[in-house]
């Protein structure tokens, strides 16, 4: 009985293995060229020259992006394609000030899931419906961790100039799954940006040094998958990107458009990323936002050009300063004390604040001014100074009251 049970288990296991997709090797190239901006001051993939203020922190999900049909290597009646790749890139940056110089230290960590297919499938025995073999390419793991140093060189008349030095480490694992390079990739990017009213624009361009790497679909693997004998080659390149953002509602809602890619240098074949993106940025707080967007590749027959792209991002900057990286401090100007009502009444005889507010004051004025009104102009003047707004009424009342005893 135990032997029969083990035999049945082994048979079921072989049946499952025969029907499941067989994972096949891929290359060691960063097939997903979408790299989000390193801090909350950037656009989508394009960076801005502005750096974080001293002690300021920016972090979050730089992007959760999906690319469809990033690579197609069909040939000899067979097919090989990378159909979908999802990458979650975590980013963080910290502002540092050394004297007059402002810097920013940053890091990026991509986590990728990749799936593809090879064909045609093997039908196996026509009399057995469950022995078909479908050949797939899949993988998931860590990409190339990036370390970044950003500095603003100058800013004058609304135009900023900055530089970003980066190093992408050989942390991609597992290998041969198009998750990243197997060696250090240094990169230097120059940044020029400007702002006028609601519109912001930026240009990134630089140099990325990469060893020449070639992948050829010529390995059938242990499952004897079909091969196409097609290949791609990637090496050093000139990465670039241009972006524009328009504030539909200042500090609330931005509309962003980008084009980014790379111009190959030296030996290359079948690999040249170039994409167009459009997105919206919804600010949750100052410099903390949610981004949604989509795009597609612009060179259909080259690798790293997806037929469809979608992405989402959420970034936080808890101690956000103004657009120049300086924190907003409260004003130290002293407030003027409120004017005294009594002083105003004395200086301005016509002011409404000197209107009679107490019947006692009126009575005292009438008693004082009743007798000397006809005899002295100075008395009338002094009376007017004491209570100018009641000058005419007390005079009339005084004359009336004085005349009454005379008639009697």
ChimeraX attribute file (.defattr): number of C-alpha atoms within 10 A of each C-alpha:
attribute: neighborCount
match mode: 1-to-1
recipient: residues
	/A:1	6
	/A:2	7
	/A:3	8
	/A:4	9
	/A:5	10
	/A:6	11
	/A:7	12
	/A:8	11
	/A:9	12
	/A:10	12
	/A:11	12
	/A:12	12
	/A:13	11
	/A:14	12
	/A:15	14
	/A:16	13
	/A:17	13
	/A:18	17
	/A:19	16
	/A:20	16
	/A:21	19
	/A:22	20
	/A:23	21
	/A:24	23
	/A:25	19
	/A:26	21
	/A:27	21
	/A:28	22
	/A:29	27
	/A:30	18
	/A:31	26
	/A:32	26
	/A:33	20
	/A:34	24
	/A:35	17
	/A:36	22
	/A:37	18
	/A:38	32
	/A:39	30
	/A:40	29
	/A:41	21
	/A:42	18
	/A:43	28
	/A:44	33
	/A:45	22
	/A:46	25
	/A:47	29
	/A:48	31
	/A:49	28
	/A:50	27
	/A:51	27
	/A:52	33
	/A:53	23
	/A:54	18
	/A:55	11
	/A:56	20
	/A:57	22
	/A:58	23
	/A:59	22
	/A:60	20
	/A:61	20
	/A:62	30
	/A:63	26
	/A:64	21
	/A:65	23
	/A:66	22
	/A:67	28
	/A:68	22
	/A:69	21
	/A:70	25
	/A:71	25
	/A:72	21
	/A:73	22
	/A:74	18
	/A:75	13
	/A:76	10
	/A:77	10
	/A:78	16
	/A:79	19
	/A:80	25
	/A:81	18
	/A:82	27
	/A:83	19
	/A:84	20
	/A:85	25
	/A:86	20
	/A:87	25
	/A:88	21
	/A:89	23
	/A:90	22
	/A:91	25
	/A:92	23
	/A:93	25
	/A:94	20
	/A:95	20
	/A:96	19
	/A:97	13
	/A:98	8
	/A:99	6
	/A:100	5
	/A:101	10
	/A:102	19
	/A:103	21
	/A:104	25
	/A:105	20
	/A:106	21
	/A:107	20
	/A:108	24
	/A:109	21
	/A:110	24
	/A:111	19
	/A:112	25
	/A:113	19
	/A:114	22
	/A:115	19
	/A:116	23
	/A:117	22
	/A:118	26
	/A:119	19
	/A:120	16
	/A:121	16
	/A:122	14
	/A:123	13
	/A:124	14
	/A:125	10
	/A:126	9
	/A:127	7
	/A:128	9
	/A:129	10
	/A:130	15
	/A:131	19
	/A:132	18
	/A:133	20
	/A:134	20
	/A:135	25
	/A:136	21
	/A:137	20
	/A:138	23
	/A:139	21
	/A:140	19
	/A:141	18
	/A:142	21
	/A:143	29
	/A:144	24
	/A:145	21
	/A:146	21
	/A:147	20
	/A:148	19
	/A:149	18
	/A:150	27
	/A:151	22
	/A:152	21
	/A:153	15
	/A:154	12
	/A:155	16
	/A:156	8
	/A:157	8
	/A:158	10
	/A:159	15
	/A:160	19
	/A:161	20
	/A:162	21
	/A:163	21
	/A:164	23
	/A:165	16
	/A:166	19
	/A:167	19
	/A:168	22
	/A:169	18
	/A:170	17
	/A:171	20
	/A:172	26
	/A:173	21
	/A:174	15
	/A:175	20
	/A:176	19
	/A:177	27
	/A:178	27
	/A:179	31
	/A:180	28
	/A:181	25
	/A:182	21
	/A:183	15
	/A:184	17
	/A:185	18
	/A:186	17
	/A:187	20
	/A:188	18
	/A:189	20
	/A:190	20
	/A:191	26
	/A:192	21
	/A:193	22
	/A:194	19
	/A:195	16
	/A:196	11
	/A:197	8
	/A:198	12
	/A:199	15
	/A:200	18
	/A:201	21
	/A:202	24
	/A:203	23
	/A:204	23
	/A:205	20
	/A:206	18
	/A:207	19
	/A:208	21
	/A:209	16
	/A:210	18
	/A:211	14
	/A:212	14
	/A:213	17
	/A:214	16
	/A:215	18
	/A:216	15
	/A:217	22
	/A:218	14
	/A:219	15
	/A:220	15
	/A:221	13
	/A:222	9
	/A:223	14
	/A:224	12
	/A:225	22
	/A:226	22
	/A:227	23
	/A:228	20
	/A:229	17
	/A:230	17
	/A:231	17
	/A:232	20
	/A:233	18
	/A:234	25
	/A:235	19
	/A:236	22
	/A:237	21
	/A:238	17
	/A:239	20
	/A:240	20
	/A:241	21
	/A:242	22
	/A:243	25
	/A:244	22
	/A:245	22
	/A:246	19
	/A:247	17
	/A:248	12
	/A:249	12
	/A:250	11
	/A:251	16
	/A:252	15
	/A:253	18
	/A:254	21
	/A:255	19
	/A:256	22
	/A:257	19
	/A:258	22
	/A:259	21
	/A:260	24
	/A:261	23
	/A:262	21
	/A:263	14
	/A:264	18
	/A:265	16
	/A:266	10
	/A:267	13
	/A:268	17
	/A:269	15
	/A:270	17
	/A:271	23
	/A:272	25
	/A:273	25
	/A:274	25
	/A:275	24
	/A:276	19
	/A:277	20
	/A:278	19
	/A:279	21
	/A:280	22
	/A:281	24
	/A:282	19
	/A:283	20
	/A:284	15
	/A:285	14
	/A:286	16
	/A:287	24
	/A:288	22
	/A:289	21
	/A:290	19
	/A:291	22
	/A:292	18
	/A:293	19
	/A:294	17
	/A:295	20
	/A:296	19
	/A:297	27
	/A:298	18
	/A:299	16
	/A:300	17
	/A:301	14
	/A:302	20
	/A:303	25
	/A:304	30
	/A:305	28
	/A:306	29
	/A:307	18
	/A:308	16
	/A:309	22
	/A:310	19
	/A:311	22
	/A:312	20
	/A:313	21
	/A:314	21
	/A:315	24
	/A:316	23
	/A:317	22
	/A:318	14
	/A:319	15
	/A:320	21
	/A:321	18
	/A:322	12
	/A:323	13
	/A:324	12
	/A:325	17
	/A:326	14
	/A:327	15
	/A:328	9
	/A:329	7
	/A:330	6
	/A:331	6
	/A:332	6
	/A:333	6
	/A:334	6
	/A:335	6
	/A:336	6
	/A:337	6
	/A:338	6
	/A:339	8
	/A:340	8
	/A:341	11
	/A:342	10
	/A:343	10
	/A:344	15
	/A:345	19
	/A:346	15
	/A:347	10
	/A:348	13
	/A:349	17
	/A:350	13
	/A:351	14
	/A:352	11
	/A:353	14
	/A:354	20
	/A:355	14
	/A:356	14
	/A:357	9
	/A:358	8
	/A:359	9
	/A:360	10
	/A:361	11
	/A:362	16
	/A:363	12
	/A:364	10
	/A:365	20
	/A:366	21
	/A:367	11
	/A:368	15
	/A:369	21
	/A:370	18
	/A:371	14
	/A:372	13
	/A:373	17
	/A:374	12
	/A:375	9
	/A:376	10
	/A:377	11
	/A:378	11
	/A:379	16
	/A:380	17
	/A:381	13
	/A:382	12
	/A:383	19
	/A:384	17
	/A:385	16
	/A:386	16
	/A:387	19
	/A:388	20
	/A:389	18
	/A:390	17
	/A:391	18
	/A:392	11
	/A:393	11
	/A:394	21
	/A:395	18
	/A:396	13
	/A:397	12
	/A:398	20
	/A:399	15
	/A:400	12
	/A:401	13
	/A:402	13
	/A:403	10
	/A:404	9
	/A:405	8
	/A:406	7
	/A:407	6
	/A:408	5
